[in-house]
């Protein structure tokens, strides 16, 4: 390999390190849960997307084990060649019913689902209007599509309407509004009622990535559309967060949309089918969610208690109702220093900084889950108070 090429890569890495932006991984040696083992130490875990605490739930583990003997370990194929089992369709239909849609289609991850959504459905004569804080997977999926692209300021309905007008004036055949249901760095919810109203006014389709909501937002856990009581046209989501925390994504929507995606969505056509064990565990996760009013109640009780505790200590928090509760710090190095010192105190968190969030908006993103106990939350609050004072963040 070219020495000049490797030198440039090394220089880039050195610059990332110098700017305090280098990301490091710690090795977990236990199952994912409210408490985990890292480097031989037991720590309280406040940074997983394990909202309902199902990642190490015995029912999911048993469902995955029980599926392997009759269904095998892997499919060794894509879906349309010889990679579709009966349980793949069962999970798709269960997801569609749970979300109130005609049908659903499975992907290896929601990143793939978003990456494969736009190009088959929209062409050069169409338009996509995307929220400025949408997940990277939506951004990449839009880039792969030949439709005209517009971007509106985060949750700014006046700006969205201005772009809807512009798209219509530009002669767009079809318009799709794309938004996260929950903006994961901030914990803010999209303004779905206002988005729906504008979409109806300008005859647009609404697409929502609900990865950080499916399973626990809304009366039955069906996500942000249910939470707001509005209908959206297309929903993408994941099995990798509240629904067990493994892997797998999906798109749910009208039957013709799902049928066309099954014919033309490239990540679906050219990626191996989900392993049977993951599919079986996904089915079990949906069953637990459908019976999981207690888990959802515990999750939001924990979130309320945690937010109040941090506010009482004097930390600067972003407002919200979601279990994502960011502690704002500003500088990347401060976020990394705080995460390291909290780990020393037995609390596992991660600092978020550029390019994940804008420069100057570094933070510790804490996330609640239903498996955390009140004792664990109290111990974590004590650690936050101690570290916050040591670093001069709170008095």
CORVEN-V184817 format. One record per residue. N is the residue number from 1. PSI is psi in degrees with one decimal (999 if undefined). BURIAL is + if it has 16 or more other C-alpha atoms within 10 Angstrom, else -. D_CENTER is the distance of its C-alpha to the mean C-alpha in Angstrom with 2 decimals. Layout:
n->[N;N]
psi->[PSI;PSI]
burial->[BURIAL;BURIAL]
d_center->[D_CENTER;D_CENTER]
This chain:
n->[1;2;3;4;5;6;7;8;9;10;11;12;13;14;15;16;17;18;19;20;21;22;23;24;25;26;27;28;29;30;31;32;33;34;35;36;37;38;39;40;41;42;43;44;45;46;47;48;49;50;51;52;53;54;55;56;57;58;59;60;61;62;63;64;65;66;67;68;69;70;71;72;73;74;75;76;77;78;79;80;81;82;83;84;85;86;87;88;89;90;91;92;93;94;95;96;97;98;99;100;101;102;103;104;105;106;107;108;109;110;111;112;113;114;115;116;117;118;119;120;121;122;123;124;125;126;127;128;129;130;131;132;133;134;135;136;137;138;139;140;141;142;143;144;145;146;147;148;149;150;151;152;153;154;155;156;157;158;159;160;161;162;163;164;165;166;167;168;169;170;171;172;173;174;175;176;177;178;179;180;181;182;183;184;185;186;187;188;189;190;191;192;193;194;195;196;197;198;199;200;201;202;203;204;205;206;207;208;209;210;211;212;213;214;215;216;217;218;219;220;221;222;223;224;225;226;227;228;229;230;231;232;233;234;235;236;237;238;239;240;241;242;243;244;245;246;247;248;249;250;251;252;253;254;255;256;257;258;259;260;261;262;263;264;265;266;267;268;269;270;271;272;273;274;275;276;277;278;279;280;281;282;283;284;285;286;287;288;289;290;291;292;293;294;295;296;297;298;299;300;301;302;303;304;305;306;307;308;309;310;311;312;313;314;315;316;317;318;319;320;321;322;323;324;325;326;327;328;329;330;331;332;333;334;335;336;337;338;339;340;341;342;343;344;345;346;347;348;349;350;351;352;353;354;355;356;357;358;359;360;361;362;363;364;365;366;367;368;369;370;371;372;373;374;375;376;377;378;379;380;381;382;383;384;385;386;387;388;389;390;391;392;393;394;395]
psi->[148.7;128.8;-36.0;-40.0;-48.3;-33.9;-43.1;-41.3;-44.3;-38.3;-39.1;-43.6;-41.0;-38.5;-41.6;-43.0;-45.2;-32.2;1.3;24.0;5.2;131.0;131.2;149.2;138.0;146.0;118.5;131.8;17.7;171.6;156.6;138.2;-174.1;-31.2;137.3;164.8;123.1;120.8;35.4;3.4;143.1;124.8;155.0;128.3;114.3;21.4;20.5;158.7;26.2;59.2;-41.7;4.0;26.9;-5.2;-27.0;26.7;131.1;-34.5;-38.0;-40.3;-44.4;-38.8;-40.9;-44.6;-46.2;-23.8;-23.5;-38.0;-49.1;-25.0;-14.7;176.6;-45.2;167.2;-20.0;29.8;163.2;169.1;-45.3;-11.2;-71.2;40.0;15.7;118.7;167.8;-33.2;-23.6;-46.9;-34.4;-43.7;-42.2;-43.3;-35.4;-42.7;-45.0;-45.2;-43.6;-37.6;-2.4;34.9;166.3;-42.9;172.3;160.0;133.4;146.7;168.6;-31.1;164.0;-26.6;-42.7;-38.6;-48.8;-34.8;-27.1;-2.6;-49.4;-43.0;-40.7;-23.5;-26.4;143.6;-169.5;-22.7;1.0;178.0;144.5;130.4;114.3;138.7;141.7;-19.3;17.7;155.1;152.1;-30.7;-35.8;-44.4;-46.6;-39.9;-40.6;-39.5;-29.1;-11.4;148.8;0.9;156.0;144.4;132.1;151.2;128.9;150.6;143.7;116.9;22.8;102.8;-29.0;-41.3;-39.8;-45.6;-37.4;-41.3;-33.0;-44.3;-43.8;-43.2;-40.7;-41.3;-31.1;-2.0;23.4;134.7;-55.9;146.2;133.0;128.4;125.5;129.7;149.5;145.6;-38.1;127.8;108.5;-23.7;-24.0;-23.9;12.7;145.5;141.0;151.7;70.1;-37.4;-43.3;-37.9;-44.5;-43.3;-42.7;-38.1;-42.0;-38.4;-38.0;14.1;54.5;157.0;142.1;123.6;132.0;126.7;110.9;32.2;-38.9;28.5;-33.2;128.0;-21.5;-22.8;143.3;163.3;-35.0;6.0;13.9;2.0;-168.8;-36.6;-42.8;-39.8;-42.0;-11.0;35.2;157.8;134.0;162.5;-43.7;132.5;131.3;154.2;-169.9;153.5;-1.9;7.0;-104.6;-27.7;48.8;-24.2;17.6;-102.3;164.8;134.7;175.5;160.6;133.4;139.9;-161.4;150.7;-46.2;-34.9;-48.0;-39.4;-41.6;-40.1;-36.8;-25.7;-31.0;-9.2;113.5;-43.1;-27.1;-43.8;-27.1;18.2;145.5;149.5;154.8;141.1;145.1;-36.2;-39.2;-40.6;-45.8;-41.3;-34.9;-41.2;-41.5;-37.6;-42.9;-40.6;-44.2;-38.8;-42.6;-24.1;12.3;36.4;-38.5;-39.2;-44.4;-41.3;-42.0;-39.9;-49.2;-26.4;-43.2;-42.6;-42.8;-44.6;-43.8;-45.6;-45.0;-39.4;-43.9;-40.8;-39.5;-30.4;-13.7;11.8;151.5;110.5;151.0;138.0;159.0;175.8;-0.2;155.7;-9.1;121.1;93.8;137.1;112.4;130.7;-27.2;-65.1;141.8;-44.8;-36.6;-40.0;-40.8;-40.5;-42.5;-42.6;-40.5;-43.1;-34.6;-36.8;-39.8;-27.3;5.4;21.8;124.3;113.2;170.1;143.5;137.6;131.5;177.0;136.6;7.1;-37.7;162.6;153.6;140.8;-0.7;33.2;153.3;165.8;114.8;105.9;146.2;130.8;154.8;162.9;-16.7;-15.0;135.9;163.3;-36.5;-42.8;-40.8;-40.7;-41.6;-37.8;-38.3;-40.7;-40.0;-42.4;-42.5;-44.4;-48.6;-40.7;-39.7;-40.4;-33.6;1.0;20.9;-39.1;158.1;999]
burial->[-;-;-;-;-;-;-;-;-;-;-;-;-;-;-;-;-;-;-;+;+;+;-;-;-;-;-;-;-;-;-;+;+;+;+;+;+;+;-;-;-;+;+;+;+;+;+;+;+;+;+;+;+;+;+;+;+;-;-;+;+;-;+;+;+;-;+;+;-;-;+;-;-;-;+;-;+;+;+;-;-;-;+;+;+;-;+;+;+;-;+;+;+;+;+;+;-;+;+;-;+;+;+;+;+;+;+;+;+;+;+;+;+;+;+;+;+;+;+;+;+;+;+;-;-;+;+;+;+;+;+;+;+;+;+;-;+;+;+;+;+;+;-;-;+;+;+;+;+;+;+;+;-;+;+;-;-;-;-;+;+;-;+;+;-;-;+;+;-;-;-;+;-;+;+;+;+;+;+;+;+;+;+;+;+;+;+;+;+;+;+;+;-;-;+;+;-;+;+;-;-;+;-;+;+;+;+;+;+;+;+;+;+;+;+;+;+;+;-;+;+;+;+;+;+;+;+;+;-;-;-;+;+;+;+;+;+;+;+;+;+;+;+;+;+;+;+;+;+;+;+;+;+;-;-;-;+;+;-;-;+;+;-;+;+;+;+;+;+;-;+;+;+;+;+;+;+;+;+;+;+;+;+;+;+;+;-;+;+;-;-;+;-;-;+;+;-;+;+;+;+;+;+;+;-;+;+;-;+;+;-;-;+;-;+;-;+;-;-;-;-;+;+;+;+;+;+;+;+;+;+;+;+;+;+;+;-;+;+;+;+;+;+;-;+;+;+;+;+;+;+;+;+;+;-;-;-;-;-;-;+;+;+;+;+;+;+;+;+;+;+;+;-;-;-;+;+;-;+;+;+;+;+;+;+;+;+;+;-;-;-;-;+;-;-]
d_center->[36.95;38.00;38.59;37.81;34.37;33.59;35.11;32.83;29.74;31.19;31.94;28.40;27.18;29.93;28.94;25.31;26.87;29.40;26.92;25.08;21.90;22.16;19.29;20.59;19.33;20.89;21.76;20.78;23.63;22.58;20.05;16.72;17.48;18.40;21.11;21.05;23.81;23.63;26.89;28.85;27.71;26.02;23.38;21.20;17.51;15.57;12.58;10.68;7.64;10.65;10.96;13.90;15.42;15.62;14.98;18.74;20.03;23.43;23.05;20.16;22.08;25.22;23.75;22.58;26.03;27.94;26.43;27.53;31.27;31.59;28.77;28.81;26.49;25.14;25.91;27.17;26.70;24.63;24.49;27.42;29.80;29.84;26.33;25.83;26.72;27.25;24.25;21.92;23.32;23.33;19.59;19.08;21.58;20.20;16.73;18.67;20.87;18.24;16.54;20.03;20.08;22.84;21.08;17.99;17.70;15.96;14.66;14.26;10.52;8.27;9.39;12.75;12.27;11.60;14.27;16.64;16.36;18.45;21.40;22.90;22.83;24.01;26.93;28.88;30.27;26.92;24.52;20.82;20.06;16.70;15.41;16.11;12.85;10.65;8.18;10.60;10.13;11.47;14.07;15.20;15.43;17.49;19.65;20.58;21.87;25.37;24.79;25.64;22.81;22.65;20.31;20.52;20.09;17.02;17.68;21.35;22.85;26.17;24.75;22.84;26.15;28.06;26.05;26.39;30.10;30.18;28.55;31.12;33.90;32.89;33.47;30.03;30.44;26.95;24.24;20.51;18.41;14.80;12.26;8.77;9.36;8.03;8.46;6.48;9.71;11.94;10.67;12.57;12.51;13.59;17.29;17.15;20.81;22.11;20.10;21.45;24.91;24.94;23.75;26.62;29.02;28.40;27.76;24.24;21.41;18.08;14.81;11.53;7.95;7.06;3.93;4.39;7.95;9.34;11.82;12.77;13.00;16.29;19.57;18.66;14.90;14.46;11.95;12.66;15.50;17.21;16.73;18.60;20.84;20.39;20.10;17.93;18.95;16.04;12.65;10.08;7.60;7.33;9.79;8.18;6.87;9.36;11.32;12.93;10.67;12.47;11.54;11.80;10.36;12.34;13.78;15.86;18.67;22.43;24.50;25.85;22.45;21.29;24.77;24.76;21.41;22.94;25.85;24.36;20.68;21.32;18.37;19.41;23.08;23.07;20.67;21.76;20.91;18.64;20.96;22.69;21.70;17.94;18.86;21.15;18.75;16.24;19.21;20.04;16.63;17.04;20.56;19.64;17.21;20.04;22.33;20.03;21.20;22.25;18.93;17.27;20.35;20.24;16.66;17.66;21.04;19.65;17.52;20.70;22.87;20.80;20.55;24.28;25.16;23.58;25.20;28.43;28.37;28.16;24.77;23.36;20.16;18.13;18.94;16.70;16.26;12.70;12.41;10.90;14.39;15.03;18.58;19.91;22.33;22.91;24.00;22.15;24.96;25.00;21.35;22.17;25.42;23.99;21.40;24.37;26.68;24.32;24.05;27.84;27.77;25.65;22.22;19.32;17.04;15.93;17.08;14.97;17.28;18.17;16.93;13.40;14.91;18.36;21.47;22.89;19.69;18.87;17.52;16.69;13.29;14.11;12.05;14.08;14.36;17.15;18.91;19.95;23.60;25.46;27.41;24.42;23.17;26.73;27.10;23.90;25.19;28.52;27.02;25.17;28.49;30.50;28.40;27.91;31.68;32.46;30.47;31.89;28.66;30.08;33.75]
